[in-house]
């Protein structure tokens, strides 16, 4: 993922050691890749069903933890491309993905769980620790407080306390904003201007649940 200058936002927006398998008894075969993929997709569907009956705070925390359990890999390693935005199904099928894959999967899952779009922001930031571009999901809770869902940590903190992140842009299903320091927003357009985002929405309309 690369930090983009403001001028390149509309045209290019979208960011243009592995564990070994557990040992098994000799009389057991290792699960096929397809069965593991199906289990991850099934676990996602079960998660959404189960979280219908819990508090919103629990929903947010469990969604964050669920996707953070997947393995980070660069787009080049995961998809063989410099920049690729995966749908949640693609992310779960592979079990690996880049930071935007985590953020998008959390966004779509929370939308499935009834969190309104105006309370969600996919935020394009710069990680000062990693010295590279990064994407997180910012969620406004029922009480108006905002928290950051980040694949780098399970701890969900207010955006302004994340001194390791430098805000750049944010967007949701409809809007596009420039983020000032302190995460103050200035609307600069519609999300339909973001080519990667539009492509992902078109790709997922037929196989993902969008409210």
PAKE-458140 format. One line per field, with one value per residue: residue number from 1; residue in one letter; x, z, y of N, C-alpha, C in turn. Coordinates in steps of 0.1 Angstrom, whole numbers, plus 5000, padded with zeros to 4 digits. Example, Ala and Ser with C-alpha at 12.3 -4.5 7.8 and 13.67 -1.06 7.14 Angstrom:
2
k	c(1;2) .
r	c(A;S) .
n.px	c(5132;5128) .
n.pz	c(5078;5071) .
n.py	c(4943;4978) .
ca.px	c(5123;5137) .
ca.pz	c(5078;5071) .
ca.py	c(4955;4989) .
c.px	c(5132;5129) .
c.pz	c(5078;5079) .
c.py	c(4967;5000) .
REM end
This chain:
211
k	c(1;2;3;4;5;6;7;8;9;10;11;12;13;14;15;16;17;18;19;20;21;22;23;24;25;26;27;28;29;30;31;32;33;34;35;36;37;38;39;40;41;42;43;44;45;46;47;48;49;50;51;52;53;54;55;56;57;58;59;60;61;62;63;64;65;66;67;68;69;70;71;72;73;74;75;76;77;78;79;80;81;82;83;84;85;86;87;88;89;90;91;92;93;94;95;96;97;98;99;100;101;102;103;104;105;106;107;108;109;110;111;112;113;114;115;116;117;118;119;120;121;122;123;124;125;126;127;128;129;130;131;132;133;134;135;136;137;138;139;140;141;142;143;144;145;146;147;148;149;150;151;152;153;154;155;156;157;158;159;160;161;162;163;164;165;166;167;168;169;170;171;172;173;174;175;176;177;178;179;180;181;182;183;184;185;186;187;188;189;190;191;192;193;194;195;196;197;198;199;200;201;202;203;204;205;206;207;208;209;210;211) .
r	c(X;X;X;X;X;X;X;X;X;X;X;X;X;X;X;X;X;X;X;X;X;X;X;X;X;X;X;X;X;X;X;X;X;X;X;X;X;X;X;X;X;X;X;X;X;X;X;X;X;X;X;X;X;X;X;X;X;X;X;X;X;X;X;X;X;X;X;X;X;X;X;X;X;X;X;X;X;X;X;X;X;X;X;X;X;X;X;X;X;X;X;X;X;X;X;X;X;X;X;X;X;X;X;X;X;X;X;X;X;X;X;X;X;X;X;X;X;X;X;X;X;X;X;X;X;X;X;X;X;X;X;X;X;X;X;X;X;X;X;X;X;X;X;X;X;X;X;X;X;X;X;X;X;X;X;X;X;X;X;X;X;X;X;X;X;X;X;X;X;X;X;X;X;X;X;X;X;X;X;X;X;X;X;X;X;X;X;X;X;X;X;X;X;X;X;X;X;X;X;X;X;X;X;X;X;X;X;X;X;X;X) .
n.px	c(5008;5005;5013;4993;4993;4973;4964;4963;4943;4915;4919;4935;4929;4928;4947;4965;5064;5051;5027;5032;5014;4994;5005;4993;4977;4988;4967;4950;4939;4951;4930;4913;4921;4899;4879;4888;4886;4858;4850;4859;4843;4818;4821;4821;4795;4781;4790;4779;4752;4751;4759;4737;4722;4735;4751;4759;4785;4798;4794;4811;4836;4839;4838;4861;4881;4876;4884;4909;4923;4931;4957;4982;4993;5012;4997;5010;5021;4997;4979;4993;4995;5002;4984;4954;4920;4903;4872;4852;4847;4866;4889;4885;4885;4912;4925;4944;4956;4959;4961;4939;4920;4913;4901;4880;4865;4856;4841;4820;4809;4799;4780;4763;4754;4738;4748;4748;4757;4766;4780;4804;4837;4861;4894;4922;4954;4986;5010;5031;5048;5054;5061;5047;5019;4985;4954;4925;4895;4871;4848;4818;4804;4773;4771;4783;4810;4842;4860;4890;4894;4918;4940;4965;4964;4945;4934;4910;4909;4903;4904;4920;4938;4956;4985;5004;4994;4988;4963;4948;4929;4894;4865;4832;4802;4791;4804;4834;4862;4886;4910;4918;4943;4936;4914;4894;4869;4867;4846;4853;4842;4824;4821;4818;4837;4860;4879;4888;4871;4845;4848;4851;4826;4809;4818;4811;4783;4767;4774;4779;4764;4748;4734) .
n.pz	c(5000;4992;5002;4990;4971;4975;4949;4935;4945;4935;4911;4918;4942;4968;4978;4951;5097;5089;5105;5112;5100;5123;5139;5130;5138;5123;5111;5104;5080;5067;5068;5038;5017;5007;5026;5049;5041;5038;5064;5076;5063;5071;5099;5099;5091;5112;5133;5127;5130;5157;5170;5167;5190;5211;5229;5214;5218;5224;5199;5182;5194;5191;5164;5156;5168;5156;5129;5132;5139;5116;5092;5084;5053;5026;4997;4974;4982;4990;4968;4945;4933;4931;4944;4959;4967;4987;4989;5018;5017;4999;5014;5037;5024;5016;5040;5045;5043;5034;5052;5044;5037;5062;5074;5056;5057;5083;5083;5064;5078;5102;5090;5082;5106;5114;5120;5112;5082;5084;5107;5104;5093;5069;5072;5058;5067;5080;5093;5118;5132;5116;5094;5070;5047;5058;5067;5086;5105;5116;5142;5153;5184;5201;5221;5210;5211;5195;5181;5172;5150;5144;5126;5136;5164;5191;5209;5212;5207;5212;5183;5185;5205;5193;5187;5171;5146;5116;5104;5071;5048;5047;5042;5035;5027;5011;5013;5010;5027;5037;5062;5090;5114;5146;5136;5124;5100;5065;5040;5007;4985;4968;4977;4954;4937;4941;4927;4934;4955;4944;4925;4943;4956;4934;4927;4950;4953;4944;4960;4986;5017;5017;5035) .
n.py	c(4988;5022;5056;5081;5112;5141;5149;5126;5111;5107;5093;5071;5060;5037;5015;5022;4850;4821;4799;4764;4734;4716;4686;4654;4623;4592;4578;4597;4621;4652;4681;4691;4719;4731;4724;4737;4764;4765;4761;4785;4804;4795;4799;4827;4833;4821;4836;4862;4855;4848;4871;4888;4888;4900;4928;4960;4968;4944;4931;4947;4943;4915;4911;4925;4910;4885;4888;4897;4874;4862;4858;4882;4893;4907;4924;4916;4891;4877;4880;4883;4907;4943;4959;4952;4949;4928;4910;4901;4873;4864;4870;4854;4829;4827;4832;4849;4883;4918;4950;4966;4946;4935;4958;4963;4939;4940;4963;4956;4934;4946;4963;4943;4936;4956;4982;5015;5032;5058;5059;5047;5046;5040;5043;5058;5059;5069;5048;5056;5041;5018;5031;5034;5032;5026;5010;5014;5007;5030;5033;5047;5046;5038;5057;5079;5080;5074;5047;5029;5002;4979;4959;4956;4956;4943;4960;4985;5018;5053;5074;5098;5091;5075;5079;5068;5068;5086;5106;5106;5102;5094;5072;5060;5042;5061;5087;5108;5119;5143;5140;5159;5168;5153;5141;5155;5160;5169;5171;5160;5148;5122;5087;5072;5080;5066;5043;5017;5011;5012;4991;4969;4970;4964;4939;4924;4926;4905;4883;4889;4901;4930;4956) .
ca.px	c(5000;5014;5007;4990;4991;4959;4961;4961;4932;4904;4923;4942;4926;4929;4961;4968;5067;5039;5027;5031;5002;4995;5008;4981;4980;4990;4955;4941;4944;4950;4918;4916;4921;4885;4871;4892;4880;4844;4849;4861;4831;4808;4823;4817;4780;4776;4793;4769;4739;4752;4760;4724;4715;4744;4752;4767;4799;4802;4795;4822;4848;4841;4841;4875;4889;4875;4892;4923;4929;4936;4972;4986;5003;5011;4989;5019;5022;4984;4971;5002;4993;5007;4973;4941;4910;4895;4859;4853;4847;4880;4898;4883;4890;4926;4929;4955;4953;4965;4953;4925;4911;4908;4892;4867;4857;4850;4831;4808;4803;4792;4769;4754;4749;4729;4755;4745;4769;4772;4788;4816;4847;4873;4903;4935;4963;5000;5015;5044;5056;5058;5065;5040;5004;4978;4940;4918;4881;4867;4834;4812;4795;4760;4772;4790;4825;4847;4871;4897;4895;4930;4946;4978;4962;4931;4929;4902;4911;4898;4914;4930;4948;4965;4996;5012;4987;4986;4952;4950;4916;4884;4853;4822;4795;4787;4812;4849;4866;4900;4911;4927;4948;4924;4904;4883;4866;4863;4842;4859;4836;4816;4828;4817;4849;4871;4878;4889;4859;4834;4850;4848;4811;4803;4822;4805;4769;4760;4778;4780;4751;4749;4721) .
ca.pz	c(5000;4991;5005;4978;4973;4973;4935;4930;4953;4927;4901;4922;4956;4970;4980;4938;5097;5090;5114;5105;5103;5135;5136;5130;5139;5110;5105;5100;5069;5070;5061;5025;5017;5005;5038;5058;5036;5041;5079;5079;5058;5080;5111;5098;5091;5125;5141;5125;5136;5172;5175;5167;5203;5221;5229;5203;5222;5222;5185;5177;5199;5186;5149;5155;5172;5146;5117;5136;5140;5103;5090;5076;5042;5016;4985;4965;4987;4990;4956;4933;4928;4939;4953;4957;4978;4987;4996;5030;5013;4994;5026;5045;5016;5016;5054;5046;5036;5038;5062;5039;5037;5075;5076;5047;5062;5096;5078;5058;5089;5111;5083;5082;5120;5116;5123;5101;5074;5088;5119;5100;5083;5065;5073;5052;5076;5079;5105;5121;5137;5105;5083;5057;5046;5066;5067;5098;5105;5128;5145;5163;5192;5204;5230;5203;5211;5183;5184;5160;5148;5137;5126;5144;5178;5195;5217;5205;5214;5205;5172;5189;5213;5185;5183;5161;5133;5111;5095;5058;5042;5051;5033;5038;5015;5003;5013;5010;5035;5041;5077;5096;5127;5155;5128;5119;5086;5055;5028;4994;4974;4971;4976;4941;4929;4945;4918;4941;4963;4934;4920;4953;4957;4922;4928;4961;4953;4942;4969;5000;5022;5019;5039) .
ca.py	c(5000;5034;5068;5088;5126;5145;5150;5112;5104;5103;5084;5060;5057;5023;5014;5016;4837;4813;4787;4751;4726;4707;4672;4645;4608;4586;4573;4608;4629;4666;4686;4697;4733;4736;4723;4747;4776;4764;4763;4799;4811;4791;4806;4841;4833;4818;4848;4872;4851;4848;4885;4895;4889;4906;4942;4965;4968;4930;4929;4954;4937;4902;4913;4929;4898;4874;4890;4899;4861;4858;4861;4893;4891;4918;4921;4908;4877;4871;4880;4884;4921;4954;4965;4944;4949;4916;4909;4892;4859;4861;4871;4842;4818;4826;4832;4859;4895;4931;4958;4970;4935;4934;4969;4962;4928;4944;4972;4949;4926;4955;4967;4932;4935;4968;4994;5024;5036;5071;5057;5039;5052;5033;5054;5056;5066;5065;5042;5062;5030;5010;5040;5030;5034;5016;5012;5010;5011;5038;5031;5056;5038;5044;5069;5089;5079;5067;5037;5024;4988;4979;4946;4956;4954;4940;4971;4994;5030;5065;5078;5108;5086;5066;5088;5061;5069;5100;5105;5111;5102;5084;5071;5049;5038;5073;5099;5108;5130;5146;5140;5168;5163;5152;5134;5164;5157;5179;5163;5164;5141;5110;5074;5066;5085;5058;5032;5004;5009;5009;4978;4960;4969;4957;4925;4917;4927;4892;4872;4894;4907;4944;4961) .
c.px	c(5009;5006;5005;4988;4977;4955;4958;4950;4921;4908;4928;4938;4924;4944;4967;4981;5055;5039;5026;5018;5005;4998;4995;4985;4980;4977;4945;4947;4942;4938;4922;4915;4906;4877;4875;4886;4865;4841;4850;4849;4820;4809;4819;4802;4775;4779;4783;4756;4740;4752;4747;4718;4724;4744;4760;4782;4805;4804;4808;4835;4850;4844;4856;4884;4888;4884;4907;4930;4934;4950;4974;4996;5001;5002;4997;5019;5008;4977;4980;5000;4998;4996;4960;4933;4901;4882;4861;4854;4861;4890;4897;4888;4905;4932;4941;4951;4960;4956;4940;4916;4905;4897;4879;4859;4850;4838;4818;4801;4794;4780;4758;4747;4741;4735;4753;4758;4775;4780;4801;4824;4858;4884;4917;4944;4977;5005;5029;5053;5062;5064;5059;5025;4997;4963;4934;4903;4878;4852;4829;4802;4782;4761;4780;4805;4830;4859;4877;4898;4907;4936;4959;4976;4947;4925;4922;4902;4905;4909;4924;4940;4959;4976;5005;5006;4985;4975;4954;4936;4907;4872;4844;4815;4791;4797;4827;4853;4882;4901;4922;4933;4937;4913;4892;4882;4863;4859;4847;4853;4828;4825;4828;4829;4861;4870;4879;4877;4847;4836;4847;4833;4805;4806;4815;4790;4762;4763;4781;4766;4754;4735;4716) .
c.pz	c(5000;4995;4992;4980;4970;4958;4929;4936;4944;4918;4906;4936;4957;4969;4969;4940;5099;5099;5107;5109;5115;5131;5138;5131;5125;5103;5102;5089;5073;5062;5048;5026;5016;5018;5049;5054;5040;5056;5082;5075;5067;5094;5111;5098;5105;5135;5140;5131;5151;5177;5174;5181;5214;5220;5217;5206;5220;5207;5179;5181;5192;5171;5148;5158;5162;5134;5120;5138;5127;5101;5080;5065;5033;5005;4975;4969;4986;4977;4943;4926;4937;4949;4949;4969;4977;4994;5009;5027;5007;5005;5034;5037;5017;5031;5056;5039;5041;5047;5057;5039;5051;5077;5068;5053;5075;5092;5073;5069;5098;5104;5083;5096;5123;5120;5110;5095;5079;5101;5117;5090;5081;5064;5068;5060;5073;5093;5107;5126;5126;5093;5070;5058;5053;5065;5080;5096;5118;5129;5155;5171;5195;5212;5223;5203;5199;5188;5171;5160;5139;5137;5133;5159;5180;5204;5209;5212;5205;5194;5177;5199;5206;5179;5172;5147;5129;5101;5082;5051;5049;5041;5039;5025;5006;5002;5013;5017;5036;5056;5081;5108;5137;5148;5125;5104;5078;5043;5015;4982;4978;4969;4962;4932;4932;4937;4924;4949;4955;4929;4930;4956;4946;4923;4939;4961;4952;4952;4983;5004;5025;5024;5029) .
c.py	c(5012;5046;5076;5103;5129;5145;5136;5105;5099;5092;5071;5055;5042;5021;5005;5008;4828;4801;4774;4743;4717;4693;4664;4631;4603;4581;4584;4616;4644;4672;4692;4712;4738;4735;4733;4761;4776;4766;4778;4807;4808;4797;4820;4842;4830;4830;4859;4868;4852;4862;4893;4897;4894;4921;4947;4965;4954;4927;4935;4947;4923;4902;4916;4917;4887;4876;4892;4885;4856;4864;4873;4889;4903;4914;4912;4893;4870;4870;4881;4897;4931;4959;4958;4945;4937;4917;4900;4877;4855;4861;4858;4830;4816;4825;4842;4872;4907;4939;4962;4959;4933;4945;4967;4950;4932;4954;4965;4940;4935;4961;4956;4931;4948;4981;5003;5029;5049;5070;5049;5047;5043;5044;5050;5065;5062;5060;5048;5051;5022;5018;5036;5033;5023;5020;5007;5013;5019;5037;5041;5047;5045;5056;5080;5089;5071;5058;5032;5009;4986;4964;4945;4954;4951;4951;4981;5008;5042;5069;5088;5103;5077;5076;5082;5062;5083;5099;5112;5113;5092;5084;5060;5046;5049;5084;5097;5121;5131;5147;5149;5161;5163;5146;5142;5161;5169;5171;5169;5156;5130;5097;5068;5071;5076;5045;5018;5000;5005;4995;4967;4958;4961;4942;4917;4918;4914;4881;4876;4900;4921;4949;4971) .
REM end
